[in-house]
Amino acid sequence: MKVALVCDWLTNVGGAEKALLRIHRLYPEAPIYTSKYDPKGIDWFKDADVRTGWLQKFPSKMRRVLGPFRQWYFSHLDLSDYDLIISVTGAEAKAVKSGKRLREEGKKDVKCPNGLHISYCHVPTQYYWQMYDDYVKNPGFGVLNPIVRFFFKLMVKPLRKADLKAAQNPDYFVTISEYAKDAIKKYYGREAVVVHPPVEIDDFKMKFEKSQKKQGNKNGKKQEEDFAQDVENFYVVTSRQVNWKRLDLAVQACLMAQRRLVVIGEGPEHKKLVKMAEGSDLVKFLPLMKKKELAEYLAKAKGYLFPSLEPFGIAPVEALAAGCPVIAYGVGGACDYVKDGKNGVLFEQQSAKALAEAILKFEKMKFDREKVSKTVDNFGVERFDKELVKFVKDRMRKNEKD
């Protein structure tokens, strides 16, 4: 069986890239087609056959304005000689067409007329649909925001029309959460099956178990000004620091509630967040760190803050695996794994005040951290492998019968 993998772009590390990496492990011989590849930004695919086209010539910084070009690129990418295409996408890669779809459109001499396209779609293209208002409010281009905002408003209707048309190309949709499933139905009119993303929970669970054994040991070396030494006396948030992640709410809420916060990560919003903290001793900023260090912080933190609206969210699942309860905005993928009062707290309004109130509510509760860790036992990589492979085999078998 000839298999091709397709993704929107490969320029940085994120949840989509983690899912793609796992699928690459399942189909290691499959080439990966994408619009832009930057091995310096993400070095996970050195053993893969990554294939790009003319969009590779554009600078990575232009990625956000190249949506229409990506859509044209993927919709004209000839993958008709593959038995199976799996796209991992939250944007334009879903526009690729299988041999079966091309045959249905009346194209003759299709190399593989029964080829299937299964799209592992995180969510409908967010800047066209459910996060349109947020994007218009802050497109993320600094002083050029007014210009970008003006032209985006003019173009959004034809862009939505083209995106909806592209969403009819996959033969089947798989998605990452119930929230994403509902969004795909609402905006694209397509049904989807939920297969939660792969999370390396075992790495965080091992760290949690080790930290439990070490509790009560007071002979460890004290590191000056190190929040991680103050067990259960700080909150943590880990994320790419971009505006739609709403890390500003975490900073503001902890300042309002006078609680300590560790912000781990980097991104274009970093300076803004540092300025917002105003040099307060309550907020500490740390750079990206290796999994082992991150697991240590999560295992010792009082709680993990997740104020963003996301279709899933791998980082908070990692926190739960480490036994760290999560305080999350109660809309989006977080509802699939954060159970109010059992392994965390959900808050209803996406505001600093609501998050601060949720923190105070959270502190009145008691959580068994071992039980918290077990609530995400079904989100591991082996479960993902089994569910996705079964879905693919079932659809391929059905396609052969048809």
C-alpha positions as CSV (number, residue, x, y, z in Angstrom):
1,M,0.0,0.0,0.0
2,K,1.4,3.4,-1.1
3,V,0.9,6.0,1.6
4,A,1.5,9.8,1.5
5,L,1.4,12.1,4.5
6,V,0.5,15.8,4.1
7,C,0.6,18.7,6.5
8,D,0.1,22.5,6.3
9,W,3.8,23.4,7.2
10,L,6.7,22.1,9.2
11,T,8.4,25.1,10.7
12,N,8.1,24.8,14.4
13,V,7.2,22.4,17.3
14,G,3.6,22.1,18.3
15,G,0.7,19.6,18.9
16,A,0.0,19.1,15.2
17,E,3.6,18.2,14.6
18,K,3.5,15.7,17.5
19,A,0.6,14.0,15.9
20,L,2.3,14.0,12.5
21,L,5.4,12.5,14.0
22,R,3.5,9.6,15.5
23,I,1.7,8.9,12.2
24,H,5.2,9.1,10.5
25,R,6.3,6.3,12.9
26,L,3.3,4.3,11.8
27,Y,4.0,4.8,8.1
28,P,7.8,5.5,8.0
29,E,8.1,4.9,4.3
30,A,5.5,7.5,3.4
31,P,6.8,10.8,2.1
32,I,5.6,14.0,3.8
33,Y,4.3,16.7,1.5
34,T,4.1,20.2,3.0
35,S,4.2,23.9,1.9
36,K,7.2,25.0,4.0
37,Y,9.9,23.0,5.8
38,D,12.4,24.5,8.3
39,P,14.6,21.7,9.8
40,K,16.1,24.3,12.1
41,G,12.7,25.1,13.6
42,I,11.8,21.4,14.0
43,D,14.4,18.6,13.8
44,W,12.0,15.7,14.3
45,F,11.8,14.6,10.7
46,K,15.5,14.1,9.7
47,D,14.8,10.5,8.8
48,A,11.7,11.4,6.7
49,D,11.3,12.1,3.0
50,V,9.9,15.7,3.3
51,R,8.8,17.2,0.0
52,T,8.1,20.8,-0.6
53,G,7.2,22.9,-3.7
54,W,7.4,26.5,-4.9
55,L,6.1,27.9,-1.6
56,Q,9.4,26.8,0.1
57,K,11.0,29.9,-1.5
58,F,8.9,32.3,0.7
59,P,10.3,33.3,4.1
60,S,8.7,31.6,7.1
61,K,7.5,35.0,8.4
62,M,5.1,35.2,5.5
63,R,3.3,32.0,6.5
64,R,0.2,33.7,7.8
65,V,-0.5,35.7,4.6
66,L,0.0,32.7,2.3
67,G,-3.2,30.9,3.0
68,P,-4.8,31.3,-0.4
69,F,-1.5,30.3,-2.1
70,R,-1.3,27.2,0.1
71,Q,-4.8,26.2,-0.8
72,W,-4.1,26.4,-4.5
73,Y,-0.8,24.5,-4.0
74,F,-2.4,21.6,-2.1
75,S,-5.5,21.4,-4.3
76,H,-3.3,21.0,-7.4
77,L,-0.8,18.6,-5.8
78,D,-1.0,15.3,-7.7
79,L,-1.1,12.5,-5.2
80,S,-3.4,10.3,-7.4
81,D,-0.9,7.4,-7.4
82,Y,-1.2,6.8,-3.6
83,D,-3.6,4.2,-2.1
84,L,-3.9,6.3,1.0
85,I,-3.4,10.0,1.8
86,I,-3.4,11.1,5.5
87,S,-3.5,14.9,6.0
88,V,-2.7,16.4,9.4
89,T,-4.2,19.8,9.2
90,G,-5.8,22.8,10.8
91,A,-5.6,24.9,7.6
92,E,-5.1,24.2,3.9
93,A,-3.6,20.7,3.6
94,K,-7.1,19.2,3.6
95,A,-7.4,20.5,0.0
96,V,-5.5,17.6,-1.5
97,K,-7.6,15.2,-3.6
98,S,-7.5,11.4,-3.5
99,G,-7.7,9.3,-6.7
100,K,-11.2,8.4,-5.7
101,R,-12.2,12.1,-5.4
102,L,-10.6,12.9,-8.8
103,R,-12.4,10.0,-10.4
104,E,-15.7,11.3,-8.9
105,E,-15.0,14.7,-10.4
106,G,-14.7,13.1,-13.8
107,K,-11.0,13.1,-14.3
108,K,-9.8,10.3,-16.6
109,D,-6.7,8.2,-16.4
110,V,-6.4,8.5,-12.6
111,K,-3.4,6.4,-11.5
112,C,-5.1,5.1,-8.3
113,P,-8.9,5.5,-8.8
114,N,-9.7,3.9,-5.4
115,G,-7.2,6.0,-3.4
116,L,-8.5,7.5,-0.2
117,H,-7.8,10.7,1.6
118,I,-8.3,10.6,5.4
119,S,-7.9,14.0,7.1
120,Y,-6.8,14.2,10.7
121,C,-8.2,17.7,11.1
122,H,-7.6,19.5,14.4
123,V,-10.3,22.1,13.7
124,P,-11.7,24.1,10.8
125,T,-9.3,26.9,9.7
126,Q,-9.6,29.1,12.8
127,Y,-8.9,32.5,11.4
128,Y,-11.8,32.1,8.9
129,W,-14.3,30.6,11.3
130,Q,-14.5,30.3,15.1
131,M,-11.6,32.6,16.0
132,Y,-12.3,35.1,13.3
133,D,-13.2,37.9,15.8
134,D,-10.0,37.3,17.8
135,Y,-7.9,37.4,14.7
136,V,-9.4,40.6,13.4
137,K,-8.9,42.2,16.8
138,N,-5.2,41.3,16.8
139,P,-3.8,39.8,13.6
140,G,-0.4,39.7,15.2
141,F,1.4,42.0,12.7
142,G,2.2,44.8,15.1
143,V,2.1,48.2,13.5
144,L,0.8,46.6,10.3
145,N,-2.3,45.3,12.1
146,P,-4.7,48.0,10.7
147,I,-3.7,47.3,7.1
148,V,-3.9,43.5,7.6
149,R,-7.2,43.9,9.3
150,F,-8.7,46.0,6.5
151,F,-7.7,43.6,3.7
152,F,-8.6,40.5,5.7
153,K,-12.2,41.8,6.3
154,L,-12.5,42.4,2.5
155,M,-11.3,38.9,1.6
156,V,-12.8,36.7,4.3
157,K,-16.0,35.8,2.4
158,P,-14.2,34.4,-0.7
159,L,-11.6,32.7,1.6
160,R,-14.4,31.0,3.6
161,K,-16.0,29.9,0.4
162,A,-12.8,28.4,-0.8
163,D,-12.1,26.8,2.5
164,L,-15.5,25.2,2.6
165,K,-15.0,23.8,-0.9
166,A,-11.6,22.4,0.1
167,A,-13.2,20.7,3.1
168,Q,-15.2,18.5,0.8
169,N,-12.1,16.9,-0.7
170,P,-11.2,14.5,2.1
171,D,-13.1,11.2,1.9
172,Y,-13.2,10.9,5.7
173,F,-12.5,13.2,8.7
174,V,-10.9,12.2,11.9
175,T,-10.5,14.9,14.6
176,I,-9.1,15.5,18.1
177,S,-12.0,16.3,20.4
178,E,-15.8,16.6,20.7
179,Y,-15.4,20.3,20.4
180,A,-13.5,20.0,17.1
181,K,-16.1,17.4,15.9
182,D,-18.9,19.8,16.5
183,A,-17.0,22.6,14.7
184,I,-16.3,20.5,11.6
185,K,-20.0,19.7,11.4
186,K,-21.1,23.3,12.0
187,Y,-18.7,24.9,9.5
188,Y,-18.0,22.2,6.9
189,G,-21.2,20.1,7.1
190,R,-19.0,17.0,7.5
191,E,-19.1,14.2,10.0
192,A,-15.9,13.3,11.9
193,V,-14.7,10.5,14.3
194,V,-12.8,11.5,17.4
195,V,-9.4,10.0,17.9
196,H,-7.6,12.0,20.7
197,P,-4.1,13.1,19.9
198,P,-1.1,11.0,21.1
199,V,0.3,12.2,24.4
200,E,3.5,10.8,25.9
201,I,1.9,10.4,29.3
202,D,4.3,7.7,30.5
203,D,7.2,10.1,30.6
204,F,5.3,12.4,32.9
205,K,3.8,9.6,34.9
206,M,7.3,8.2,35.7
207,K,8.3,11.6,36.9
208,F,5.2,11.9,39.0
209,E,5.9,8.5,40.6
210,K,9.5,9.5,41.4
211,S,8.4,12.8,42.9
212,Q,6.0,11.0,45.2
213,K,8.8,8.8,46.5
214,K,10.9,11.9,47.3
215,Q,8.2,13.7,49.2
216,G,9.3,14.4,52.7
217,N,13.0,14.3,51.9
218,K,14.3,17.5,53.3
219,N,18.0,16.8,52.6
220,G,17.9,18.0,49.0
221,K,20.1,21.0,48.0
222,K,18.3,24.3,48.1
223,Q,18.5,26.3,44.9
224,E,18.2,30.0,45.5
225,E,15.1,31.6,43.9
226,D,14.0,28.3,42.4
227,F,10.2,28.1,42.5
228,A,10.4,24.3,41.8
229,Q,11.8,23.8,45.3
230,D,8.7,25.2,46.9
231,V,6.6,22.1,46.4
232,E,2.9,22.9,45.7
233,N,3.4,26.6,46.2
234,F,3.2,27.8,42.6
235,Y,1.1,27.5,39.5
236,V,2.6,26.8,36.1
237,V,1.7,27.5,32.4
238,T,3.6,26.1,29.4
239,S,2.8,27.3,25.9
240,R,4.0,29.1,22.8
241,Q,3.6,32.7,23.8
242,V,1.2,33.9,21.1
243,N,-1.8,36.2,21.6
244,W,-4.6,33.6,21.1
245,K,-3.2,31.4,23.8
246,R,-4.3,34.1,26.3
247,L,-1.4,33.7,28.7
248,D,-2.0,37.3,29.6
249,L,-5.0,36.0,31.6
250,A,-2.8,33.7,33.6
251,V,-0.4,36.5,34.5
252,Q,-3.2,38.9,35.4
253,A,-5.1,36.3,37.4
254,C,-2.1,35.4,39.5
255,L,-1.3,39.0,40.2
256,M,-4.9,39.6,41.2
257,A,-5.0,36.6,43.5
258,Q,-1.4,37.1,44.7
259,R,-0.3,33.7,43.7
260,R,3.0,32.5,42.3
261,L,3.2,31.6,38.6
262,V,5.9,30.0,36.5
263,V,5.6,30.8,32.8
264,I,7.6,28.4,30.6
265,G,8.1,29.0,26.9
266,E,8.8,31.7,24.4
267,G,7.2,33.5,21.5
268,P,6.2,36.9,20.0
269,E,4.1,37.8,23.1
270,H,7.0,37.3,25.5
271,K,8.0,41.0,26.0
272,K,4.3,41.9,26.4
273,L,3.9,39.3,29.1
274,V,7.0,40.4,31.0
275,K,5.9,44.0,30.9
276,M,2.5,42.9,32.2
277,A,4.1,41.2,35.2
278,E,5.8,44.6,36.0
279,G,8.7,42.9,37.7
280,S,6.6,41.2,40.3
281,D,8.3,38.5,42.3
282,L,5.1,36.5,41.9
283,V,5.8,35.7,38.2
284,K,8.8,33.9,37.0
285,F,9.6,33.4,33.3
286,L,11.6,30.4,32.1
287,P,12.7,29.4,28.6
288,L,11.7,26.2,26.8
289,M,13.1,23.2,28.6
290,K,13.5,19.5,28.0
291,K,10.8,17.1,28.9
292,K,12.5,15.8,32.0
293,E,12.8,19.3,33.5
294,L,9.3,20.2,32.5
295,A,7.9,17.0,34.1
296,E,9.6,18.0,37.3
297,Y,7.9,21.4,37.4
298,L,4.6,19.9,36.6
299,A,4.9,17.2,39.3
300,K,5.6,19.8,42.0
301,A,3.2,22.6,40.9
302,K,0.1,23.3,42.8
303,G,-1.9,23.5,39.5
304,Y,-1.7,24.1,35.8
305,L,-3.4,27.1,34.2
306,F,-5.0,26.6,30.8
307,P,-6.9,29.8,29.9
308,S,-6.9,29.4,26.1
309,L,-9.7,28.1,23.8
310,E,-8.1,25.2,22.0
311,P,-9.6,22.2,20.1
312,F,-7.6,19.9,22.4
313,G,-4.4,20.9,24.3
314,I,-1.6,18.4,24.8
315,A,0.2,20.4,27.5
316,P,-2.6,20.2,30.1
317,V,-2.9,16.4,29.5
318,E,0.9,16.1,30.2
319,A,0.3,18.1,33.4
320,L,-2.5,15.8,34.5
321,A,-0.3,12.8,33.8
322,A,2.2,14.3,36.2
323,G,-0.5,14.5,38.9
324,C,-0.9,18.2,38.5
325,P,-4.6,19.3,38.5
326,V,-5.7,21.7,35.7
327,I,-7.7,24.9,35.9
328,A,-9.1,25.3,32.4
329,Y,-11.4,27.5,30.4
330,G,-14.5,25.3,30.1
331,V,-15.0,25.6,26.4
332,G,-13.1,23.6,23.8
333,G,-11.1,20.4,24.0
334,A,-10.3,20.7,27.7
335,C,-13.8,19.4,28.4
336,D,-12.7,16.0,27.1
337,Y,-10.2,15.5,29.9
338,V,-10.7,18.0,32.7
339,K,-13.5,16.9,35.0
340,D,-14.6,19.6,37.3
341,G,-13.8,18.6,40.9
342,K,-12.1,15.4,40.0
343,N,-8.9,16.4,38.3
344,G,-9.3,20.2,38.1
345,V,-11.6,23.1,37.8
346,L,-13.4,24.6,34.7
347,F,-14.3,28.3,34.6
348,E,-17.0,29.7,32.3
349,Q,-15.8,33.2,31.2
350,Q,-12.5,33.8,29.5
351,S,-11.3,36.6,31.7
352,A,-8.6,37.2,34.3
353,K,-11.3,37.7,37.0
354,A,-13.0,34.4,36.3
355,L,-9.6,32.6,36.3
356,A,-8.6,34.3,39.6
357,E,-11.9,33.2,41.1
358,A,-11.3,29.7,39.8
359,I,-7.9,29.6,41.5
360,L,-9.5,30.5,44.8
361,K,-12.2,27.9,44.3
362,F,-9.5,25.3,43.3
363,E,-7.6,25.9,46.6
364,K,-10.6,25.0,48.6
365,M,-10.6,21.5,47.1
366,K,-8.5,18.5,47.7
367,F,-7.1,16.4,44.9
368,D,-5.5,12.9,45.1
369,R,-2.6,13.5,42.7
370,E,-2.2,9.8,42.0
371,K,-5.9,9.6,41.0
372,V,-5.5,12.8,38.9
373,S,-2.7,11.1,37.0
374,K,-4.8,8.1,36.3
375,T,-7.6,10.2,34.7
376,V,-5.6,10.5,31.5
377,D,-4.5,6.8,31.2
378,N,-6.5,6.6,27.9
379,F,-4.6,9.4,26.1
380,G,-1.3,7.6,25.5
381,V,0.5,7.0,22.2
382,E,-0.3,3.3,22.0
383,R,-4.0,4.0,22.2
384,F,-3.7,6.6,19.4
385,D,-1.8,4.1,17.2
386,K,-4.5,1.4,17.8
387,E,-7.5,3.7,17.1
388,L,-6.0,5.4,14.0
389,V,-4.8,2.2,12.4
390,K,-8.1,0.5,13.0
391,F,-10.0,3.5,11.5
392,V,-7.7,3.4,8.4
393,K,-8.0,-0.4,8.0
394,D,-11.8,-0.3,8.3
395,R,-12.2,2.5,5.7
396,M,-9.8,0.9,3.3
397,R,-11.6,-2.4,3.6
398,K,-15.0,-0.7,3.1
399,N,-13.5,1.1,0.1
400,E,-12.4,-2.2,-1.5
401,K,-15.9,-3.6,-1.1
402,D,-17.5,-0.6,-2.6
